[in-house]
Amino acid sequence: MKKIIIMITAVVVWFACVIPYAVLGTSGGGKSGDQDFTVLAVKEDNVKDYNTMPVFEELAEDTGIDVYWTFNTGAQYSNNPDPVGINGIDAIYHSGFSNLKLSDYGKRGRIVAIDQYLDSMPNFKKILEDRPDIAEAIKSPDGHIYSLPRVEEMGLKQYPNILFINKKWLEKLIDDNNLPQGVELEKTDLVDGLDLSRAQFKAILQKFNDQGIDFDGDGSTTNEIPLSFVSNNWQGNESDLIASFGVPENAQHKTIVDGKITFTVEDDNWFRAIQELNSWYMEGLIRSTSYTWTQDDFLANGQDGRYGAFYWWEKETVVKNPDDYIIVLPLKDDDGNRYVGVSNELEIEKGECVILSSCEDPAGLLSYFDKFFEPYYSAQLNYGSKDSGAFLPQLKDGKMLVPNDNHGSQSADDFRMQNAPYGVVYLTDEQWGVTVQMESRASLRLERLEAYVKPYTFKGASGNDVQSIPNLNYTEDELTELNTYESSLGNNITSWVTSAIRGNSAPTRESWQNFLEENRKSIDTVTAINQAAYDRYLTNIARGGNG
């Protein structure tokens, strides 16, 4: 195996667009030693050097291809106006290119059309043949594929919220005979699947907000947080609380109901929810931190034991005393109905890796990346190398990799963040339980979602569940229009929602209607484009992805 050289993190330098970008390594520039290819990866400093990761050493030995990894942090990379113009690299890993960028760079011949090299990629070629939905999802308007995808199918991302409540705080209310009026609970009721209406839940939060009670036992009666979430985050957001008003809400406020692309912000029930959340905010049941904290802030502050209730995927990640929290079923509305929406977080992600047109041997480099799609390598790229302790030493049943849940004092999240390069992987339903076992925490999430969340998915008029919006292909004109309208519309919705909930008074119907009218062109344009793309998607899938 050719020697992989430990390098210094690449520094990207730009002087007013006059001096071009260059990749700097241990040798002062370009490739180091006799490596076959140089790949720029976007990663943070706390993630281990890919050049030293055993999985990449094994890949080099297996393929006979030596890749030299150089790096940008997310900040360095995002400040680069033209990353494909960086000198001395053959590919970008974790490129994060949007549909518009992929189409633009591909059309101008600055990145390679990967589908022209499928004969060098037997694994990827078979995936495209067996999974027309994946083939359809990653195409650009001209029909070419310009990036390698990440595929991790678990059935988790569509349901990113579970409501947890502190049963110790509830027990205190029961012991003190201080439950709110209309809430009748015994300690034996305090198990996963707690049945509460939205009104009952609000009344309990009002008790949690009682500044005469030291619920968390730290000597202060003023620092308890009745309800916490991370607004506008992909998980742990307030979407399911809004959904309890009878609207299929998600973080993008956009979903598919009865085959039609629908913006939830136009639903009267959605407006009623925003009005009600304003009253919760005014009463202190929801704090400003739910709109100002990052995901990391939320997780760090959860360790202090001050959350009365919170939305997240799993309690074990949020609090240090998870046994004190139980799952609440999706809250019942006034008629006894429960609703949750589905998110648009995708299990098929494009833009993970692009090959630059300056690469002298794209077929050779793509044959190397083709190995990433094999379950054995995908598992290590996703969880960490076998030799790093990411998996148990013995294969289950002699053939299945089993993730190691015990990393000492290091959390599973921290371990993966440091040891797993993520990116291009292919882990589908067919692999789980055959070649690799899910992490125990992922299996637990699925069990909880199946038991306490998924059964209450919002149904349309036809009685069918609402659907996530899949990866859609757009024409060049549609991409241009979306670039004009979609991002600004998303920002406008977020701004209005945050202001309305945190306002000094409930938003008026007039203010909501004015907001919709001001954004009418954007809403109608984005809806029409997505509907047309979705209709084409269904047609092409029916044809086997060859449309």
N, C-alpha and C positions, 0 to 999 in steps of 0.2 A: 504493500500500500504506500502510496506517495505520502510524504510527510505533510501533515497539516500544521501550519505555523500559527502560534498564538500571536494575535495582533493587537494593536492599539485601536480603540474605537475610532471609526472614521470621523473626520471632521469635514463638514461641507462649508466652503468659503465662497462668498459671493460679493463682488465689488461692483455694484450698480450695473449688473448684467454685462460688464466689460470683460472681466476675467471669468472664464467658464468654470463650472463645477468640476472638481476632481476628487477622486477617492484617495485618501492618504492612508497607507498601511505602514508596517514596520520597515519596509524598504524605502519609504518616502514617496511612493506613488504607484498607481497601477497594481498589477498582480504581484504577489509575493512568491518568490521561488519558482517552482515548476508546476504550479496549480493549473488545471485545465480551464477553470472558469472562476470568475469573481462575481459573487452575488451580494447585493446590498440588502440587508434585512433591517426592518424598522423595529427596534426593541428598546426597552428602557435599561438603564445601567445595572439595575438589580437582577436582571435576567442573565444567566451564565452565558459566556462566550460560546456561540454555536461551534466554533472550531474545536472546542474541548469536549463537546457532548459526545458520549459513546455512540449514540444512535447515528450521528453523522460519520464517525469513524467507521462504523459497521457498514454504512451505505457506501462509503468510499471503497472499502475492501470488496463489497459485493458487486459493485458496478465497474470497478476499475477506473472510476472518474473522481478526480480530486477537485473539490469545490472550496474556494477560499471565501469565507464569510466576512464581510465588513459591515459596519453598522451606523445607523443614525438613530438618535432618540426621536420620539414622536414630535417634539418641539422643533428639532433641527429639520426633520423631514417636511413638516407642515409649512415651514418658512421658505421652502424651496419652490419657486414658481414653475420650475420645469425639471422635475426629477428624472425624466427619461433622458435629459441632456447631461447627466453626470458622466464624466469621463472615467473610463477604466472599469466599468461594470458591464456584466452580460445580462443581468436580470434584477428585478426588484421583488423581494419577498415581503408580504404584508403591504402590498402597494396601496390598497384601499381605494383604488380608482373607481369613480362613479361610472354609471352607464355612459354618460356624456363624454367623460375623459377617455374611456376605453374606445368608444366609437371614433372620437376625434384623433387620438394617437394612432389607431389602426388605419383609419382612412388616409392619414398622412404618411403611412409607412414607417412610423417611428417605433412601433412594437410589432412583434411577429404574429401572424395569423396561425395559431397553434394547430388548428384543424388541418393544415397543410402538411403536418408532420406526424399524423396518426400512425403511420406504418412504423414509426420509431417508438410508439407508445401503446403497446398491446393492452395494458391494464386500462388506460384511459379510453382507448378505442372501444373496448368491450363495455365499459360503463355507459358510454354514449349510445351503444346499440341496445343495451338491456334497459336503459332508463331514459326513454324519450323525454320525460319531464325535466331531467337534468340537462339534456342536450338543448331543449327549448329554453331553459332558464338562463343559460350562460351565453347565448348567441347575442351578437350585436346586430344593428339594423341591416347590415350588408350580408348577414348570414354567417359571418366568420366568428370564430371563438378566439378572443384575444387574451384571455386570462385563465388560469387554473383555479378551480373552485375549492371550497371547503364544504364537505358534506358530513354532518353529524346528526343523525336522526335518532331522537329519543322520545319525541312527543312531549317535550317539556316546555319549549319556548313559547308555545301558543298560550300557555297558562302561567304567567310569571308572578302571580300573586296568591298568597294564602294568608288569611287573617288569623293572627294569634292573639290570645289574651292572657293576662297574668292571673292564674288561678289562685295564687297566694293572696293577691289583693282582693279577689272575689271571696275567698274564704274569710278574710278579715271583715268584709261587709256582712257576711252571713253570721259570723261569730258575734259581731256587735249589733246584730239585728238592725242593720243599717242599709239593707237593700232598697233601691228606689221603688217607689210605688209602681205596680204593674210588672215587677220582675220577681218571680217566685222560683228560687233556686235552692237546692240542697247540695251539700258537699258531694254527694254521690252523682250529681249531674255534671260535675266539673271534670269531664273527660273529652277527648277529641271528638269533634262533631257537635259541639255545643250549639243548641238551637236558640237563636235570638232573632227578634225582629229589629229593623233599623231603629225604631223608637226605643226599644229596650236597650239596645247597644248604646244609643246616645245617652240614655238616663244613667247607665253604668259609668260612662265616661264623665258625666257630670259629677258623680260621686268621686271618681278618681281625681278630679280637679279640685276637690274640697281641700282648701289650704289649711284646714284644721286637722288633717290626718297625715301622719308620716308613713305612707305606704311602703316606701323602700327602706325604711329603718335607718336612715343615715343622720337622723337628728334634725333634718329640715323638712318642713311641710310645704315648701314652695317650689321644689325643683322636680317634682314628678311631671312626666309628659303623658297625658292621657292617651293620645293616639299619635303615632309617628309613621311616616312614609317618605318616599323621595319623589316629589312631583316631577313629572316629565321624564323620569328615568325609565329604562326599558323593563325593569322589574321593580317590585316593591313600591308601586305607585298607587294612586287613588282611584284607578280605573274601575275596580270592582265595587268600590263604594258608590261611584256614580252609576254603575250598572244596576245597582239595587233599586233604582228608580224606573227600571224597565227600558233600558237603552243599551245596546251592545257596545259599550265603550272600550277603547284601548288607548294606549299612549299616543297613537297617531290620529285618533278621532276619526278613523276611516276603516271601513270593513266591508264585507260582502254579505248582503242580505237578499235571499231569494234570487241569487245570480246577478244582483245589481250592486255596483260600487256605491257606497253610502257614506256620507259625512254625518257623524253623530251630532255635530254642533247644530245641525238644522232641526233636531228633534226637540219637541216641546218638553219631553221628559228630561232631556239633557239640561235644558235651561232651568227647570225646577231643581235639579240636583245642584247646579252651581249656586242657586239662591240658598239652598239648605246648607251647603258647605260654608257659605259666608256666615250663616248664623253660628255654625260650629266654631268657626275661626273667631268670631266676635266673643264667644263665650269662653275661649281659651282651650277648647277641646282639641283643636288643631293649632299648632304653634307655627310661627313664621319660619322656624328651622326646616319644616317640611318643604319649603320653597326656596331655601337658601343653602341647605347642606348638600354636599355631594354624596354620592354613594359611600365613599370612604368615611366621610364625616358621620353618616348615619350608622355605619357598622361600628366605628370606634366608640361612639357615645352609647350604643346599646350595651356595651360591656359594663356600664355603671349601674345597671339594674333599675333604670328610671322609667322604662316604657311600660305603660299600662296595657297597651295593645299596639300592634304594628302589622303592616303588610310586608311580606317578603316571601321568598321561595322556601326557605327553611329557617327554623328558629335557631338551629345549632350554630349557624354562622353569625347570628346577630347578638345573641346574649350568652353570657357565661353560665347561666342557670337555666338551660333549656327545659329541664323537668318541671319548672314552675309555670310553663306556658302550655296552653292547649289550643287546639284548632277550633275556630268558630266557622260554622257553615256559612255560605254566602247569605247575607242578611235578607230576611223576608221583608217585602214591602207591605203596605197596608192591607193588601188582599191576600197575603200569605204566600206570594210567589217569590221565587229566588232567581236571580239572573247573574251570569258572568259573561263577559265578552271574550273574544280571542285576540291575541296580539298579532301583529304582522312581522314579528321577529322570525327570520327565515332560517331553516335548517340547511338550505342550499345557498351558499354565499359565493358570489363571484368577486373577481378582483383581488384574489389572494396572491397571485404571482403572475408577473408578466415578463416576457423575454424581449429584450431590446433588439432592434434591427441591427445594431452594431455588433451583436454576437456573431462570431465567425463560424460557429458550429451549432446552430439552434437545435438540430436533430439530436446531437450528442447530449446537450444540456437537458433537453426534454426527455430523453431516455433515462436520465438520472432522476428527474422529478417524477417520472412515471412510477418509480418504485414506491413513492410516497403513498400511492393509492392501494398498496397491498396492506391487508389488515395488520400484519405483524409490525410493519413500520408505522402505519397510521396510529396504532395504539401508543407507540412510544413517542411519536411526535405530539400526541394529544395529552399524555399523562406524564411523560418523562422517560428517560432511557431505562432499560432493565437494570443496567449496572449502576444506576443512580439510586436504586431502591424504590423505584416507582411501582414495581410489581413484586408479588411474592416469588420466592426463589423457584418453587415447584409449579409446573403447569397443572392446571386442573384437568383431570381425566386425560392427562398426557398431551393435551393439545391447546388448552385455553389459558391465555394470560389473565391473571387476576390482580387488579390494582391493589396496592398496599395502602391500607387506611391508617397505618401507624407510622408517623414521622416524628415521634417524640414530642418535644414541646412546640414543634413547627406545625402550623395548621395545614390542612390539605390544600387550601387556596394558596398559601404562601409557597408551599413546596412546588406546586404546579407552575406558579408564576415564575419561579426561578429556574426550573428544570425542564419545562416543556416548551418547545418552540411554537406549538400550535400551527396555524397556517393551513397548508394543503394536507387534508386528511380525507379518508373515505371510510366512515363508520356508519353503516346502515343497519336496519332491522335484521338483515341476514347475518351480520357479524356478531351482534350481541348474543352472548350465551353459547356461541360456537367457537369463535377464535379469540374473543376478548369478553371479559365480564364487566358489566357496568360497575362504577364505584358504588359502594353501599349507600352513600348519601344520595346518589342519583336514583337508585332503585327505591329508596325511601320517599323521595319526592314524587316519583311516579305513583307509588302506592297511595300517598296522601291525595294527590290530584284525582286519581281514579275514584277514590272513596268520597272525597269531600268537596270537589270543585267541578270536575268535568260533567257530572250529571245535570248541572244547572246551567249549561251553556244556553245562551239566548237563542230562541227559535223564531224564525220568520213566519210570515203568514202561511207558508206552505207546510209549516211544522218541522222544517229541517233546521239543523244548527247553522248559525252564522259561520262564515269561513274566513280564514286568513287570506290576505291578498298574496298570491304567489309571486315568484320572480317573473316579471313581465318584460317582454321585448317591445321596444318602441321604435318607430321610424325616426329618421334624423330630424324631421320637422317636429315630431312630437317631443323628442328629447330637448330640442331648442325651446319649445314652449314651456315644458316642465321646468327647465332651468330658469325661465323668466318668472313663473308663477308659484311653483310648489314650495320652494324654500321660504319665500317671503310669507306665503299663506301659513305655513307651519309656525313661523315666528309670530305672526299676528295672532293666531289662535292661542298660543302659549301666553303671550303678553296679556290678551284680554282675560283669559281664564284666571291668571295669577292676580291681576288687578281686581277682578270681580270678586274673587273669594276673599282677598285681603282688604277689600274696601271697608270704609267706615259704615256703610249701609248696604243692604242687599241690592244687587243689580236690578234695574228696572227692565220690564219687557221691551220698552222703547230702546234702551241702550243695547240690548241684545239684537233687536231687529236692525238697528242702525249698523251694528258690527257686521251682521250678515250682509246687509246691502252694500257696505263699503268693500266687502270681500267677495261680492257676488260673481264678478268675472273670474276671479281666481278659482273659486269653488266650482263653478260650472265648467271651466276649462280643464282643471285637473280631473274632475269627475268624468268628463267626456273622453279624455285621452286614456285614462285608466280603464274605462269601460270598453273602449275599442280594443285596447291591448289585451284585456282579459278575454274578450270574445275570440280574438285571434288565437290566444293561448289555448282555449278549449278546443278550437278547431284543429290546431296543429297537434295537440296531444291525441286527439281522436284519430289523426292520420299517422300516428307513430312518430311525431316529432320531425317530420320531413316537409312541413309546410313552409 
